[in-house]
Amino acid sequence: MKKNKIIKTPWKKTSINILFLLLIIVACQNPRPHGGNEIPPLSRNNYLMGFLNENRASYDVSYYDINIDFDIENQSLDGFVTIKAKSLNDIEKLQVDLVKDLNIKKITHQNSELEYSREEDAVLVIFEQIIPKNTLFDFTVYYEGIPQSAANPPWAGGFTWSKDKDGRDWVAVSCEGEGARIWWPNKDHITEEPDSVRMAFTVPSDLMSVGNGQLRNIIQNEEKTTYEWFVNNPINNYNISVQIGHYVAVQDTFIKENTIHNINHYVLDYNKDVAENYFKQAKEVIRFYEKYFGDYQWWEDGYKLVEVPYLGMEHQSAVTYGNGFSIYNGVRSSSWAMYGVIDPLIIHETGHEWFGNSVTASDPTHIWIHEGLQVYSEALYFEDKFNSYPVSIDYLKSIKGRIANKIPIVGNEDENHWALSGDTYMKGAWIMHTLRSAINDDTIWFEILKEFMVENARSHVDTEDFFSKVKEKTGDDYSYFSEQYFYTPNQPQLEYYQTDSQFYYKWNNVNENFVMPIDLLVNGLEQRVFPSQEFQSIDISKYATIEIMDWKFYVSSKKS
């Protein structure tokens, strides 16, 4: 597990109305795309997956040994997973998670077959004898079946069973919101990360399987080949991945402080030549993130891009890529062309090695820490690249129209609320930009970002943890800010009017304690004001020209 793991108590945000829940999955057969704004009711399955009940909190997983044989023709799998763990209490029974559509053949412990029961995706395993507290133990789940196919990967995930341009099999998995339980048994909670993982993926011998971490072994026979991958560091369950295709390695190196790190990307054989040059931009991306957010954490497991038949995903140490090797003409192009200097998929998914993979939300409802900070970091990339603050604003303006303001970004904890709406991404970025403007001290702002990431590397955090760092560095309490922007969907509105000698202004659509300043241009000169919910005024000259600097703040305006 990660160090300094934070386990939250249930129903912490009781002030947030349950009507604001945005759940990723109601049923595995009917996944909701991550970008939607629908608010389905809380299901029993979401409760079972979201809450660390006594049967989940009683043990801590240290190691997964994943063994899966893939039947590509029938789009099925047959496997077993050994789970090594430590008991945190006396254990008579525990919960492990596996989607109900996959069949359990048996569960064993110390050469004995165990009894179990199933409710939705929760599997209750019953041991023959009590496992005492602080005991290291293991059990193995044998299973088979046809895993969920991806309806719209990666937003509605599962397996993508595809063909490459030569008509050959090409397979990959993505399951962030759905959970790793859609294809292998595990303790499927965002805070539960093993210390290490072994993955043995068996595929037809004309194909190669690629997983996270380092390739340790290849076992061949006439019809099938097993590729053994190993991860030496804590990893989110949803980040564990498999890609199957006619892959070849593309070798590169990353040099830092006289240390040479080997890089082995994996692409389809006919894309090797283009990838050798195109993927070099990943090294520039890594250097940017290390400059602003601290060291890359996973060199022991490597870094690689893996070509896949969907857009892409932040699988730790095995970032998947499907943007067609083109900044302008890929799947994600046009406004996402990013000024022609970087592939948008490479910067976005690689950035998640920091936002999400290293610093991880303690509950999926705080997933803006992964996505909002990530999109904001893209704006900072361009600011750094061009040494221009206006360029970062230009980028943020290009995504502003995708903000909906329909639901709060942060909802209730312990409910498997994967808050992956568009606002989590785009509004989350604008909130960070607004906070930077409110603090109005870039030295402090960039210290906040870097210290938050470095101090919480390989750890779990929530929204309150971020604003604790803000308070520590600024000396000011920005809880009014977080409550407004993260726990309500409401965009602050500045209402104003002017006379010959006065400019009047006030906040609308805000919480009672909202006290954020805002900047004006008064005859071209910047002036900061502190609106309340009652009209205030400043002295102005007759015929003064006043402009609200709304490119610095996520607010709307209304002239009375």
C-alpha positions in Angstrom: 0.0 0.0 0.0 1.0 3.6 -0.3 2.6 5.3 2.7 0.5 7.8 4.7 -2.7 6.3 3.4 -5.7 8.3 4.4 -8.9 6.4 5.2 -11.9 8.7 5.5 -14.8 8.2 7.7 -18.2 7.5 6.0 -20.6 10.3 5.2 -18.1 13.1 5.9 -19.8 15.6 3.5 -23.3 15.2 4.9 -24.0 18.8 4.0 -23.9 17.9 0.3 -27.3 16.8 -0.9 -27.5 13.2 -2.2 -29.2 14.6 -5.3 -25.8 15.8 -6.4 -24.4 12.4 -6.7 -22.8 11.6 -10.1 -21.9 7.9 -10.3 -19.9 6.4 -13.0 -21.5 3.0 -13.0 -25.0 1.9 -12.2 -24.5 -1.5 -13.8 -21.6 -3.0 -15.7 -23.9 -3.6 -18.7 -24.9 0.1 -18.8 -21.8 2.2 -18.2 -22.1 6.0 -18.3 -19.5 7.9 -20.3 -17.2 9.9 -18.0 -18.2 13.2 -19.5 -21.9 13.0 -18.8 -23.9 15.1 -16.3 -26.7 12.6 -15.5 -27.3 12.0 -11.8 -28.4 8.4 -11.3 -29.5 7.2 -7.9 -27.1 5.5 -5.6 -27.1 1.8 -6.2 -26.3 -1.1 -3.8 -23.3 -2.0 -5.9 -21.9 1.5 -5.7 -22.2 1.3 -1.9 -20.5 -2.1 -1.8 -17.6 -0.8 -4.0 -17.3 2.7 -2.5 -17.4 2.0 1.3 -14.6 0.4 3.2 -16.8 -1.8 5.3 -15.4 -4.1 8.0 -14.9 -6.9 5.5 -12.7 -4.7 3.4 -11.0 -2.6 6.0 -9.8 -5.7 7.9 -6.9 -6.5 5.5 -4.3 -4.7 3.5 -3.1 -6.1 0.2 0.7 -6.2 -0.3 1.0 -8.2 -3.5 -1.1 -9.4 -6.5 0.0 -12.4 -8.6 -2.1 -12.1 -11.7 -2.2 -15.0 -14.2 -4.6 -14.8 -17.2 -4.9 -16.8 -20.4 -6.6 -14.8 -23.1 -8.9 -16.5 -25.8 -8.8 -13.8 -28.4 -11.2 -15.5 -30.8 -13.9 -15.9 -28.2 -13.1 -12.6 -26.4 -12.8 -14.5 -23.1 -10.3 -15.1 -20.3 -9.4 -17.8 -17.9 -7.2 -17.0 -14.9 -6.3 -17.0 -11.3 -5.1 -14.3 -9.0 -3.2 -14.9 -5.7 -3.7 -12.1 -3.2 -1.1 -11.6 -0.4 -2.2 -9.4 2.5 -1.8 -8.6 6.1 -4.7 -8.9 8.5 -5.5 -5.6 10.3 -8.1 -7.3 12.6 -9.0 -10.9 13.3 -10.5 -12.2 10.1 -13.3 -14.7 9.7 -14.4 -13.4 6.4 -13.4 -10.7 3.9 -14.6 -9.0 0.8 -12.9 -9.3 -2.6 -14.3 -7.7 -5.7 -15.1 -9.2 -9.1 -17.8 -8.2 -11.5 -20.8 -10.5 -11.2 -20.7 -11.5 -14.9 -17.4 -13.3 -14.4 -17.6 -16.9 -13.1 -15.7 -17.9 -10.0 -14.5 -21.5 -10.3 -13.1 -21.8 -6.8 -11.3 -19.8 -4.0 -8.4 -21.5 -2.1 -6.4 -20.9 1.0 -3.7 -23.2 2.2 -4.7 -26.0 -0.2 -8.3 -25.9 1.0 -11.2 -24.7 -1.0 -13.2 -21.9 0.7 -16.8 -21.1 0.8 -18.0 -17.8 -0.5 -21.1 -15.8 -1.4 -21.7 -13.1 -3.9 -23.7 -9.8 -3.9 -23.4 -7.7 -7.0 -19.7 -7.3 -7.5 -18.8 -8.1 -3.9 -17.5 -11.6 -3.1 -17.6 -12.5 0.6 -14.9 -15.1 1.3 -15.3 -17.3 4.4 -12.2 -18.8 6.0 -12.2 -22.1 7.8 -10.3 -20.7 10.7 -9.9 -17.2 12.0 -6.9 -15.4 10.7 -5.4 -13.5 13.7 -4.6 -9.8 13.6 -1.2 -8.9 12.1 -0.9 -12.2 10.2 0.5 -12.4 6.6 -1.7 -14.6 4.6 -2.8 -15.3 1.0 -5.7 -16.8 -1.0 -6.3 -17.5 -4.6 -9.3 -16.8 -6.8 -9.8 -18.9 -9.9 -12.2 -17.5 -12.4 -13.2 -17.3 -16.1 -15.6 -15.7 -18.5 -16.2 -13.0 -21.0 -15.2 -9.6 -19.6 -17.0 -6.3 -20.3 -16.3 -4.8 -23.7 -15.7 -1.1 -23.8 -18.6 1.0 -25.1 -16.6 4.2 -25.6 -13.0 3.7 -24.3 -11.6 5.1 -22.2 -14.7 7.0 -21.0 -16.9 3.9 -20.9 -14.3 1.3 -20.4 -13.7 -2.4 -20.6 -11.9 -4.5 -23.3 -11.4 -3.1 -26.8 -11.3 -6.1 -29.2 -10.0 -4.6 -32.4 -8.0 -5.2 -35.5 -4.9 -3.3 -36.7 -4.7 -2.0 -40.3 -3.4 -5.3 -41.5 -6.4 -7.1 -40.0 -4.6 -8.7 -37.1 -5.8 -8.9 -33.5 -5.3 -5.9 -31.3 -6.6 -5.8 -27.8 -6.4 -3.4 -24.8 -8.2 -2.7 -21.6 -9.2 0.6 -19.9 -11.3 0.7 -16.7 -10.7 3.8 -14.6 -14.3 4.5 -13.6 -15.5 0.8 -13.9 -12.8 -0.6 -11.7 -10.2 -3.4 -12.2 -12.8 -5.9 -11.0 -14.3 -6.0 -14.5 -11.4 -8.3 -15.5 -9.5 -9.6 -12.4 -10.4 -10.1 -8.7 -9.0 -7.5 -6.3 -9.8 -5.2 -3.4 -11.2 -2.6 -5.7 -10.9 0.7 -3.8 -8.8 3.7 -4.8 -6.9 3.7 -1.5 -5.9 0.0 -1.8 -2.6 -0.3 -3.6 -0.3 -3.3 -3.5 3.4 -2.8 -2.9 4.1 -4.9 -6.0 2.4 -6.8 -8.7 3.3 -9.7 -11.0 1.4 -10.1 -14.2 1.6 -13.2 -16.4 -0.5 -12.7 -19.6 -0.7 -15.7 -22.0 -1.6 -15.0 -25.6 -1.4 -16.7 -29.0 2.3 -17.0 -30.0 2.0 -14.6 -32.9 1.0 -11.8 -30.5 2.8 -10.0 -27.7 1.2 -8.9 -24.4 2.4 -5.7 -22.7 1.8 -4.9 -19.1 3.0 -2.3 -16.5 6.6 -2.3 -15.2 9.4 -4.4 -16.5 9.4 -7.4 -18.7 10.9 -10.2 -16.6 10.4 -13.4 -18.6 8.9 -14.9 -21.7 7.7 -18.5 -21.8 7.0 -19.9 -25.2 5.3 -23.1 -26.5 3.9 -24.0 -29.9 0.6 -22.2 -29.6 0.8 -19.7 -26.8 3.4 -17.4 -25.2 3.3 -16.0 -21.6 4.8 -12.6 -21.0 5.7 -11.9 -17.4 5.7 -8.3 -16.2 6.5 -7.0 -12.8 5.7 -3.7 -11.0 8.0 -2.9 -8.0 6.0 0.1 -6.7 2.5 0.8 -5.4 0.0 1.1 -8.2 -3.7 1.9 -8.5 -5.7 -1.2 -9.4 -7.3 0.6 -12.4 -3.9 1.4 -13.7 -2.9 -2.3 -14.1 -3.3 -3.0 -17.8 -2.8 -5.4 -20.6 -2.3 -4.7 -24.3 -2.1 -7.4 -26.9 -0.9 -7.0 -30.5 1.9 -7.3 -32.9 4.2 -5.1 -30.8 7.8 -4.2 -31.2 10.0 -2.2 -28.8 11.2 1.3 -29.5 14.2 2.0 -27.4 15.2 5.4 -26.0 17.0 6.8 -22.9 16.3 9.5 -20.4 19.4 11.1 -18.8 19.1 12.9 -15.5 22.0 13.9 -13.2 24.4 11.5 -14.9 21.9 8.6 -14.5 20.7 6.9 -17.7 17.2 5.5 -17.6 16.2 3.1 -20.3 12.9 3.6 -22.1 11.1 0.9 -24.1 8.0 2.0 -25.9 5.8 -0.6 -27.6 4.1 0.1 -30.9 2.7 -2.0 -33.7 5.5 -3.3 -35.9 4.6 -1.1 -38.9 4.8 2.1 -36.8 8.3 1.5 -35.4 10.0 4.0 -37.6 7.6 6.9 -37.0 7.5 6.2 -33.3 11.2 6.3 -32.8 11.2 10.0 -33.6 7.7 11.0 -32.5 7.9 9.6 -29.0 11.0 11.6 -28.2 8.7 14.4 -27.2 7.8 12.4 -24.1 11.2 13.2 -22.6 10.5 17.0 -22.8 7.1 16.4 -21.1 8.8 14.5 -18.2 11.3 17.3 -17.7 8.5 19.8 -17.5 6.6 17.9 -14.9 9.8 17.3 -12.8 10.5 21.0 -12.9 7.1 22.1 -11.5 5.9 19.0 -9.6 8.8 16.9 -8.4 10.6 13.8 -9.5 9.1 11.1 -11.6 8.4 8.3 -9.1 8.5 5.1 -11.2 12.0 4.8 -12.9 12.4 1.4 -11.2 9.4 0.2 -13.2 10.4 2.4 -16.2 8.4 4.7 -18.5 6.8 3.7 -21.7 4.2 4.6 -24.2 2.1 1.7 -25.6 0.1 2.1 -28.8 -3.6 1.1 -28.3 -6.8 1.0 -30.4 -8.5 3.7 -28.3 -7.5 7.3 -27.4 -5.3 6.7 -24.4 -5.0 6.2 -20.6 -2.6 6.9 -17.8 -1.6 3.4 -16.9 1.3 3.7 -14.5 4.7 3.1 -16.2 2.7 2.0 -19.3 1.0 5.1 -20.6 -1.3 4.1 -23.5 -1.4 6.1 -26.7 -3.8 6.1 -29.6 -3.6 9.6 -31.2 -2.3 8.5 -34.6 1.2 10.0 -34.3 -0.1 13.4 -35.3 -0.5 16.6 -33.4 -3.0 18.1 -35.8 -4.7 15.1 -37.5 -5.0 12.6 -34.7 -8.1 11.6 -32.8 -7.7 14.6 -30.6 -6.9 17.5 -32.8 -8.3 21.0 -33.8 -8.5 23.0 -30.5 -6.5 20.3 -28.9 -3.6 20.8 -31.3 -1.8 22.6 -28.5 0.0 25.2 -30.7 1.7 22.6 -32.7 4.4 21.9 -30.1 3.3 18.8 -28.3 1.0 15.8 -28.8 -2.0 16.4 -26.5 -2.2 12.7 -25.5 1.4 12.5 -24.5 1.3 15.5 -22.2 -2.1 14.7 -20.7 -1.6 11.0 -20.0 2.1 11.3 -19.0 1.1 14.1 -16.6 -1.1 11.6 -14.7 2.1 9.9 -13.6 2.1 12.8 -11.1 -1.6 13.7 -10.8 -3.3 10.4 -10.1 -0.6 7.8 -10.1 1.7 9.4 -7.6 -0.6 11.8 -5.7 -3.9 9.9 -5.7 -7.4 11.0 -4.5 -8.4 9.4 -1.2 -11.9 8.9 -2.7 -13.1 9.0 -6.3 -15.2 12.1 -5.6 -12.0 14.1 -5.3 -10.8 13.0 -8.7 -10.4 16.7 -9.8 -6.9 16.2 -8.1 -6.1 13.9 -11.0 -8.0 15.7 -13.8 -8.4 19.3 -12.9 -4.8 19.8 -11.9 -3.7 17.8 -14.9 -5.5 20.1 -17.4 -4.3 23.2 -15.5 -0.7 21.8 -15.8 -1.2 21.8 -19.5 -1.8 25.6 -19.4 1.4 25.9 -17.3 3.3 23.9 -19.9 2.5 26.5 -22.6 3.3 29.3 -20.2 6.7 27.8 -19.6 7.2 26.8 -23.2 6.6 30.2 -24.6 7.6 32.2 -21.4 4.2 33.8 -21.7 1.4 34.1 -19.1 -1.1 35.2 -21.8 -0.5 32.0 -23.7 -1.7 30.0 -20.7 -4.8 32.2 -20.5 -5.4 31.6 -24.2 -5.3 27.9 -23.6 -7.7 28.1 -20.7 -10.1 30.2 -22.8 -10.1 27.5 -25.5 -11.6 25.0 -23.0 -13.9 27.3 -21.1 -16.9 26.6 -23.3 -17.0 23.0 -22.2 -17.9 23.9 -18.6 -21.5 23.0 -17.7 -21.9 24.1 -14.0 -24.7 21.5 -13.5 -23.4 19.5 -10.5 -20.7 20.1 -7.8 -17.3 18.8 -8.7 -17.0 17.1 -5.2 -19.9 15.0 -4.0 -20.3 12.5 -1.2 -17.5 10.2 -0.2 -17.7 6.4 0.2 -20.2 6.0 -2.6 -18.0 5.0 -5.6 -18.7 8.5 -7.0 -16.2 8.7 -9.8 -16.5 12.4 -10.4 -15.3 12.4 -14.0 -17.7 15.0 -15.5 -16.4 17.6 -17.9 -16.4 20.1 -15.1 -13.9 18.0 -13.2 -11.4 18.6 -16.0 -12.1 22.1 -17.4 -13.7 23.8 -14.5 -11.1 22.2 -12.2 -8.4 23.9 -14.3 -10.2 27.2 -14.2 -10.6 27.0 -10.5 -6.8 26.6 -10.1 -6.3 29.5 -12.4 -8.7 31.6 -10.4 -7.0 30.6 -7.1 -3.7 31.7 -8.5 -5.2 35.1 -9.4 -6.8 35.4 -5.9 -3.6 34.6 -4.1 -1.8 37.1 -6.4 1.7 35.9 -5.6 3.3 33.5 -8.2 6.2 32.6 -6.0 3.8 31.3 -3.3 1.5 29.7 -5.9 4.2 27.6 -7.6 5.5 26.6 -4.1 2.0 25.4 -3.2 1.8 23.3 -6.3 5.2 21.7 -6.0 5.2 21.2 -2.3 1.8 19.6 -2.4 2.9 17.1 -5.0 6.3 16.4 -3.5 5.1 16.1 0.1 2.2 13.8 -0.9 4.1 11.7 -3.5 2.9 8.1 -3.3 0.1 9.1 -1.0 -3.6 9.7 -1.0 -5.2 13.2 -0.5 -8.5 15.0 -0.7 -9.7 18.5 -1.4 -9.2 19.6 2.2 -5.6 18.5 2.1 -4.9 20.8 -0.9 -6.5 23.8 0.8 -4.5 23.0 4.0 -1.4 23.5 1.9 -2.8 26.8 0.5 -3.5 28.0 4.1 0.0 27.0 5.2 1.7 28.9 2.4 -0.5 32.0 2.3 -1.6 32.3 5.9 -5.1 32.8 4.7 -8.2 30.5 5.0 -9.5 29.7 1.5 -12.3 27.4 2.7 -14.8 29.9 1.4 -13.2 29.4 -2.0 -13.3 25.6 -2.0 -16.8 25.5 -0.7 -18.0 27.8 -3.5 -16.2 26.3 -6.4 -16.0 22.6 -5.5 -19.0 21.9 -3.3 -21.6 23.9 -5.3 -22.1 24.1 -9.1 -22.6 27.9 -8.9 -20.4 30.3 -10.9 -20.0 33.6 -9.0 -21.5 36.6 -10.7 -20.3 40.1 -10.4 -23.2 42.6 -10.7 -22.1 46.2 -11.4 -23.1 49.6 -12.7 -21.5 53.0 -12.8 -22.3 56.7 -12.4 -20.3 59.7 -13.3 -18.2 59.4 -10.1 -18.8 55.9 -8.7 -18.4 52.2 -9.8 -20.8 49.9 -7.9 -20.3 46.2 -7.6 -21.4 43.1 -5.6 -21.4 39.3 -5.7 -24.4 37.2 -6.7 -24.9 33.5 -6.8 -22.4 32.9 -4.0 -22.3 31.3 -0.6 -22.8 33.6 2.4 -19.1 33.7 3.4 -17.7 34.2 -0.2 -15.1 37.0 0.0 -12.9 36.5 -3.1 -11.3 39.6 -4.6 -11.5 40.5 -8.2 -9.4 42.7 -10.5 -10.6 45.6 -12.6 -9.0 47.7 -15.3 -9.9 51.3 -14.5 -8.7 53.5 -17.4 -6.2 50.8 -18.2 -4.8 50.6 -14.7 -5.3 47.4 -12.6 -7.2 47.8 -9.4 -8.3 45.0 -6.9 -11.6 45.2 -5.2 -13.3 43.0 -2.5 -17.0 42.6 -3.3 -19.5 41.5 -0.8 -23.2 40.6 -1.4 -24.2 44.2 -0.9 -23.3 47.0 -3.3 -20.0 48.7 -2.6 -18.3 51.4 -4.7 -15.0 53.0 -5.7 -14.4 56.5 -6.9 -13.9 56.9 -10.6 -13.5 59.8 -12.9 -16.2 61.0 -15.2 -16.4 58.8 -18.4 -14.0 56.3 -16.9 -13.6 53.1 -18.8 -13.8 50.0 -16.6 -13.2 46.4 -17.6 -13.7 43.3 -15.5 -10.6 41.1 -15.7 -12.7 37.9 -16.1 -9.8 36.2 -17.9 -8.1 35.9 -14.5 -11.2 34.6 -12.6 -13.9 32.0 -13.2 -16.8 34.4 -12.8 -19.6 35.8 -14.9 -20.7 39.5 -14.9 -24.0 41.3 -15.1 -24.6 45.0 -15.7 -27.5 46.3 -13.7 
